[in-house]
């Protein structure tokens, strides 16, 4: 990746996405392999008078801890862990796996135990985001691991990523502000709806969104971005949904996932690949079988599956739901150590109904 592109991306994230101000403590965490991007972000934060709080990580170390740690070691939350949740004013998460299967040898119950033990931290983080006490953004960078999963060369994948981000535009921020306005029009319509019904291949799912707040994902929390989302009334979901794309999550590959809901809860599940892992995630805690999110992808630059939900959930013309934790700022009340987005393609015959009225067909709002 060129230094110029990294500098441009760092500028967009710090100035537009996070709106960094002088004196802000900004936590930046992600794989240590992305050192050039850490440097680019640090340069931009320094220009803005902020205080970088850099936390590069080593995936191999994480895998070793999860594989070899005792139950006590996996469940211990230190005071330093708590401070890292409380101190920053802004947080930038870098998603950039060189090897997307780095946790594939770790048993699902170990991953679930680790996530469950940190639920208090994630709950506190969501509370701070909802109150406006902290700003957060996650950015997906092109890596050879992501490119391989997508079935693309690294050069082609890099062009895909920066195209989806509009980094090379003459004025990237102007694009994202325009995208925000387009999505706001969709939100205005969705805000008047109490019940959504999503119909597609092997899918007929009903979610209750009465009284919930729809949020505009316009590059301020994910990058690339492009979706509208909310947290449904999790106890009222009913029907079934089939997910369209294979993907990886926490180093595990899954595909052919189908879920059935009664009274909000997953009561039946299938997967052609990754069934054991799916079961482990569903049994993580009391909230992991309920939905924490329903959303519609609206980034028309992303039109192909990459097996990476950071991109796939933004595909223009798709819907996705997330099992587990909801968003307090949207009115959500489900709590879980899990937040797992899975995508359903609506572009060929999909329909969305709002309170019985057809509002979208083939992935496009009418």
ROFISE-713812 format. One record per residue (C-alpha): y, z, x. Coordinates in Angstrom, 1 decimal, padded with zeros to 4 digits. Example, Ala and Ser with C-alpha at 12.3 -4.5 7.8 and 13.67 -1.06 7.14 Angstrom:
2
{node {-004.5,007.8,012.3}},
{node {-001.1,007.1,013.7}},
% end
This chain:
366
{node {000.0,000.0,000.0}},
{node {003.4,-000.9,001.3}},
{node {005.8,001.9,002.2}},
{node {008.5,000.2,000.1}},
{node {006.3,000.5,-003.0}},
{node {005.4,004.1,-002.3}},
{node {009.1,005.0,-001.9}},
{node {010.0,003.2,-005.1}},
{node {007.2,005.0,-007.0}},
{node {008.3,008.3,-005.6}},
{node {011.9,007.7,-006.7}},
{node {010.8,006.8,-010.3}},
{node {008.6,009.9,-010.5}},
{node {011.2,012.4,-009.1}},
{node {014.3,011.0,-010.8}},
{node {013.0,009.7,-014.1}},
{node {009.6,011.3,-014.9}},
{node {010.3,014.9,-013.6}},
{node {014.2,014.7,-013.5}},
{node {014.2,016.9,-010.4}},
{node {017.3,018.9,-009.9}},
{node {018.7,020.7,-006.8}},
{node {017.0,024.0,-006.2}},
{node {013.8,023.0,-008.1}},
{node {010.5,024.2,-006.7}},
{node {008.2,021.1,-007.0}},
{node {004.5,021.5,-006.6}},
{node {002.8,018.3,-005.4}},
{node {-001.0,018.4,-005.3}},
{node {-003.7,015.7,-004.8}},
{node {-006.1,014.4,-002.2}},
{node {-005.0,014.8,001.4}},
{node {-006.1,011.2,002.0}},
{node {-002.8,010.1,000.2}},
{node {-000.7,011.5,003.1}},
{node {001.8,008.5,003.0}},
{node {002.6,009.2,-000.6}},
{node {003.0,012.9,000.0}},
{node {005.5,011.9,002.7}},
{node {007.3,009.5,000.3}},
{node {007.6,012.2,-002.4}},
{node {008.7,014.8,000.1}},
{node {011.5,012.5,001.3}},
{node {012.7,011.9,-002.2}},
{node {012.6,015.6,-003.1}},
{node {014.5,016.5,000.0}},
{node {017.2,013.9,-000.9}},
{node {017.5,015.6,-004.3}},
{node {017.9,019.1,-002.8}},
{node {014.5,020.3,-004.2}},
{node {011.9,022.5,-002.5}},
{node {008.6,020.7,-002.0}},
{node {005.5,022.9,-002.5}},
{node {002.8,020.6,-001.1}},
{node {-000.9,021.3,-001.9}},
{node {-003.1,018.5,-000.4}},
{node {-006.8,019.0,-001.3}},
{node {-010.1,017.9,000.2}},
{node {-012.7,016.7,-002.5}},
{node {-015.6,017.5,-000.1}},
{node {-014.4,021.2,000.0}},
{node {-014.3,021.4,-003.8}},
{node {-017.8,019.9,-004.0}},
{node {-019.0,022.5,-001.4}},
{node {-017.5,025.4,-003.3}},
{node {-019.0,024.3,-006.7}},
{node {-022.4,023.6,-005.2}},
{node {-022.8,026.7,-003.0}},
{node {-020.5,029.3,-004.6}},
{node {-021.9,032.3,-006.4}},
{node {-021.0,033.0,-010.0}},
{node {-018.5,035.6,-008.8}},
{node {-016.9,033.1,-006.4}},
{node {-016.6,030.5,-009.1}},
{node {-015.1,032.8,-011.7}},
{node {-012.7,034.7,-009.4}},
{node {-009.1,033.8,-010.2}},
{node {-006.8,035.1,-007.4}},
{node {-003.2,036.2,-007.5}},
{node {-002.3,033.1,-005.5}},
{node {-003.9,031.0,-008.2}},
{node {-001.7,032.7,-010.8}},
{node {001.5,032.3,-008.7}},
{node {000.8,028.6,-008.3}},
{node {000.9,028.4,-012.1}},
{node {004.0,030.5,-012.5}},
{node {006.3,029.6,-009.6}},
{node {006.9,025.8,-009.8}},
{node {009.7,024.3,-011.9}},
{node {008.1,020.9,-011.7}},
{node {004.6,019.8,-010.9}},
{node {003.3,016.4,-009.7}},
{node {-000.4,015.8,-009.8}},
{node {-001.8,012.9,-007.8}},
{node {-005.0,011.2,-009.1}},
{node {-006.5,009.2,-006.2}},
{node {-010.2,009.6,-005.7}},
{node {-011.5,007.7,-002.7}},
{node {-015.0,008.4,-004.1}},
{node {-015.1,008.9,-007.9}},
{node {-018.7,010.4,-007.7}},
{node {-017.9,013.2,-005.3}},
{node {-019.0,015.8,-007.8}},
{node {-022.1,014.0,-008.9}},
{node {-024.5,016.4,-007.2}},
{node {-022.9,019.4,-008.9}},
{node {-024.8,020.7,-011.9}},
{node {-022.8,020.4,-015.2}},
{node {-023.1,024.1,-015.9}},
{node {-021.4,024.9,-012.5}},
{node {-018.5,022.6,-013.4}},
{node {-018.2,024.2,-016.8}},
{node {-018.3,027.7,-015.4}},
{node {-015.5,026.8,-012.9}},
{node {-013.3,025.3,-015.7}},
{node {-014.0,028.1,-018.1}},
{node {-013.0,030.7,-015.6}},
{node {-009.6,029.0,-015.2}},
{node {-008.9,028.7,-018.9}},
{node {-006.2,031.5,-018.6}},
{node {-004.4,029.4,-016.0}},
{node {-004.6,026.2,-018.1}},
{node {-003.5,028.0,-021.2}},
{node {-000.5,029.4,-019.4}},
{node {000.3,026.0,-018.0}},
{node {000.3,024.4,-021.4}},
{node {002.5,027.2,-022.7}},
{node {005.1,026.7,-020.0}},
{node {005.1,022.9,-020.6}},
{node {005.5,023.5,-024.4}},
{node {008.4,025.8,-023.9}},
{node {010.2,023.5,-021.5}},
{node {009.8,026.1,-018.7}},
{node {008.1,023.5,-016.5}},
{node {007.9,019.7,-016.3}},
{node {004.7,018.0,-015.3}},
{node {003.6,014.5,-014.4}},
{node {000.3,013.0,-013.2}},
{node {000.3,009.7,-011.3}},
{node {-002.7,007.5,-010.7}},
{node {-002.6,005.6,-007.4}},
{node {-004.8,002.6,-006.4}},
{node {-007.8,003.6,-004.3}},
{node {-010.9,001.8,-003.2}},
{node {-013.0,004.1,-005.3}},
{node {-011.0,003.3,-008.4}},
{node {-011.1,-000.4,-007.6}},
{node {-014.8,-000.3,-007.2}},
{node {-015.3,001.4,-010.5}},
{node {-013.0,-001.2,-012.1}},
{node {-015.0,-004.1,-010.6}},
{node {-012.0,-005.4,-008.7}},
{node {-011.0,-005.9,-005.1}},
{node {-008.6,-003.3,-003.7}},
{node {-005.7,-005.9,-003.5}},
{node {-006.2,-007.0,-007.1}},
{node {-006.5,-003.4,-008.3}},
{node {-003.3,-002.4,-006.4}},
{node {-001.4,-005.3,-008.2}},
{node {-002.9,-004.1,-011.5}},
{node {-001.7,-000.5,-011.0}},
{node {001.8,-001.3,-009.9}},
{node {002.1,-003.9,-012.6}},
{node {001.1,-001.3,-015.2}},
{node {003.7,001.0,-013.7}},
{node {006.4,-001.7,-013.5}},
{node {007.3,-000.5,-010.1}},
{node {008.3,-004.0,-008.9}},
{node {010.6,-004.6,-011.8}},
{node {014.3,-005.0,-011.0}},
{node {015.0,-001.9,-013.0}},
{node {011.7,000.1,-013.7}},
{node {013.5,002.9,-015.5}},
{node {015.1,000.5,-017.9}},
{node {011.6,-000.8,-018.8}},
{node {010.3,002.7,-019.5}},
{node {013.3,003.6,-021.6}},
{node {012.7,000.4,-023.6}},
{node {009.0,001.3,-024.0}},
{node {010.1,004.8,-025.1}},
{node {012.2,003.2,-027.9}},
{node {009.4,001.0,-029.0}},
{node {007.0,003.9,-029.2}},
{node {009.6,006.1,-031.0}},
{node {009.5,003.6,-033.9}},
{node {005.7,004.0,-034.2}},
{node {006.1,007.8,-034.0}},
{node {008.7,007.7,-036.8}},
{node {006.0,006.1,-039.1}},
{node {003.2,008.4,-038.0}},
{node {005.3,011.5,-038.5}},
{node {005.3,010.8,-042.3}},
{node {001.4,010.7,-042.4}},
{node {-000.9,013.7,-043.2}},
{node {-004.3,012.1,-042.8}},
{node {-005.4,009.3,-040.4}},
{node {-008.6,007.3,-040.8}},
{node {-009.7,005.2,-037.8}},
{node {-012.3,002.5,-038.5}},
{node {-013.9,000.3,-035.9}},
{node {-017.4,-000.7,-034.7}},
{node {-019.7,002.3,-035.5}},
{node {-016.6,004.4,-036.1}},
{node {-015.2,006.0,-039.2}},
{node {-013.2,009.1,-038.3}},
{node {-010.8,011.1,-040.3}},
{node {-008.3,013.5,-038.7}},
{node {-005.7,015.7,-040.3}},
{node {-002.3,015.5,-038.7}},
{node {-000.2,017.2,-041.4}},
{node {002.7,019.1,-040.0}},
{node {002.0,018.1,-036.4}},
{node {004.5,016.7,-033.9}},
{node {003.9,013.2,-032.4}},
{node {004.8,013.0,-028.8}},
{node {006.1,009.9,-026.9}},
{node {004.3,009.3,-023.6}},
{node {006.9,007.1,-021.9}},
{node {006.3,007.7,-018.2}},
{node {007.5,011.3,-018.1}},
{node {004.0,013.0,-018.1}},
{node {001.7,010.3,-016.9}},
{node {002.3,007.3,-014.7}},
{node {001.5,004.6,-015.6}},
{node {002.0,005.7,-019.2}},
{node {002.2,004.2,-022.7}},
{node {000.8,006.1,-025.6}},
{node {001.8,008.2,-028.7}},
{node {-000.2,011.3,-029.3}},
{node {-000.5,014.6,-031.2}},
{node {-003.0,017.4,-031.7}},
{node {-004.8,017.3,-035.1}},
{node {-005.7,020.3,-037.2}},
{node {-008.9,020.7,-035.3}},
{node {-011.0,022.4,-038.0}},
{node {-010.6,019.5,-040.4}},
{node {-012.0,016.5,-038.4}},
{node {-014.8,014.6,-040.1}},
{node {-016.8,011.4,-039.7}},
{node {-018.1,009.8,-036.6}},
{node {-016.8,007.8,-033.6}},
{node {-018.3,005.5,-031.0}},
{node {-016.5,005.2,-027.7}},
{node {-016.1,001.7,-026.3}},
{node {-015.9,002.0,-022.5}},
{node {-018.0,003.5,-019.7}},
{node {-016.1,006.0,-017.6}},
{node {-016.4,008.8,-015.1}},
{node {-015.3,012.4,-015.5}},
{node {-015.5,015.1,-012.9}},
{node {-017.6,012.8,-010.7}},
{node {-020.1,011.9,-013.5}},
{node {-020.6,008.6,-015.1}},
{node {-021.1,008.4,-018.9}},
{node {-021.4,005.7,-021.4}},
{node {-022.5,004.9,-025.0}},
{node {-021.0,008.2,-026.2}},
{node {-021.2,008.7,-030.0}},
{node {-020.0,011.9,-031.8}},
{node {-020.4,013.1,-035.3}},
{node {-018.0,015.8,-036.8}},
{node {-018.3,018.2,-039.7}},
{node {-015.6,020.8,-040.4}},
{node {-013.9,019.8,-037.2}},
{node {-016.9,020.5,-035.0}},
{node {-019.2,018.1,-033.1}},
{node {-022.6,018.6,-034.8}},
{node {-024.4,015.6,-033.3}},
{node {-023.9,013.6,-030.1}},
{node {-025.5,010.7,-028.3}},
{node {-025.0,009.1,-024.9}},
{node {-026.8,006.2,-023.2}},
{node {-025.8,007.6,-019.8}},
{node {-024.6,011.1,-018.9}},
{node {-026.1,012.9,-021.8}},
{node {-026.9,016.1,-019.9}},
{node {-023.3,016.2,-018.6}},
{node {-021.9,015.6,-022.1}},
{node {-024.0,018.5,-023.5}},
{node {-022.6,020.7,-020.7}},
{node {-019.1,019.9,-021.5}},
{node {-019.6,020.3,-025.3}},
{node {-021.0,023.8,-024.7}},
{node {-018.3,024.9,-022.2}},
{node {-016.6,027.3,-024.7}},
{node {-015.8,027.9,-028.3}},
{node {-013.1,025.1,-028.4}},
{node {-014.9,022.3,-026.5}},
{node {-016.6,020.8,-029.6}},
{node {-013.3,020.4,-031.5}},
{node {-010.6,017.8,-031.0}},
{node {-007.4,018.7,-029.1}},
{node {-005.8,015.2,-029.3}},
{node {-005.6,011.9,-031.2}},
{node {-003.6,009.1,-029.7}},
{node {-002.9,005.4,-029.6}},
{node {-002.6,003.4,-026.4}},
{node {000.5,001.1,-026.2}},
{node {000.7,-000.2,-022.6}},
{node {000.3,-004.0,-023.0}},
{node {000.1,-004.5,-019.2}},
{node {-003.3,-002.7,-019.3}},
{node {-005.8,-004.8,-021.2}},
{node {-009.1,-004.2,-019.4}},
{node {-011.3,-001.2,-018.9}},
{node {-011.3,000.3,-015.4}},
{node {-013.8,003.2,-016.1}},
{node {-010.8,005.4,-015.4}},
{node {-009.3,007.2,-018.4}},
{node {-005.9,007.5,-016.7}},
{node {-005.6,003.8,-017.3}},
{node {-008.0,003.1,-020.2}},
{node {-006.4,005.6,-022.6}},
{node {-003.2,003.6,-022.3}},
{node {-004.8,000.2,-023.1}},
{node {-002.6,-001.5,-025.7}},
{node {-004.6,-001.7,-029.0}},
{node {-006.9,001.3,-028.5}},
{node {-007.2,004.8,-029.8}},
{node {-008.5,007.8,-028.1}},
{node {-009.4,011.4,-028.9}},
{node {-009.8,014.3,-026.6}},
{node {-012.4,017.1,-026.9}},
{node {-011.1,020.6,-026.1}},
{node {-007.6,021.9,-025.4}},
{node {-004.8,020.9,-027.7}},
{node {-001.0,020.6,-027.0}},
{node {001.0,023.6,-028.2}},
{node {004.2,021.4,-028.2}},
{node {002.5,019.2,-030.8}},
{node {001.5,022.1,-033.0}},
{node {-002.1,022.3,-031.7}},
{node {-004.0,025.6,-031.8}},
{node {-007.4,024.7,-030.3}},
{node {-008.0,026.4,-026.9}},
{node {-010.6,025.3,-024.4}},
{node {-011.1,024.9,-020.6}},
{node {-011.9,021.3,-021.5}},
{node {-009.6,018.3,-022.2}},
{node {-011.7,015.2,-022.1}},
{node {-010.2,011.9,-023.3}},
{node {-012.6,009.2,-024.5}},
{node {-011.4,005.7,-025.7}},
{node {-012.2,003.6,-028.8}},
{node {-011.2,-000.1,-028.8}},
{node {-009.5,-001.3,-032.0}},
{node {-008.5,-004.8,-030.8}},
{node {-011.3,-006.7,-032.6}},
{node {-011.5,-005.7,-036.2}},
{node {-010.3,-002.1,-035.9}},
{node {-008.2,-000.6,-038.7}},
{node {-006.1,002.5,-039.0}},
{node {-005.2,004.0,-042.4}},
{node {-002.4,006.5,-043.0}},
{node {-002.9,008.5,-046.2}},
{node {-005.0,005.6,-047.5}},
{node {-002.6,002.8,-046.6}},
{node {-003.5,000.3,-043.9}},
{node {-001.0,000.8,-041.0}},
{node {-002.7,-001.0,-038.1}},
{node {-005.1,-003.9,-037.7}},
{node {-006.7,-005.2,-034.5}},
{node {-004.9,-002.6,-032.5}},
{node {-001.4,-003.5,-033.7}},
{node {000.8,-001.5,-036.1}},
{node {001.8,-003.5,-039.1}},
% end
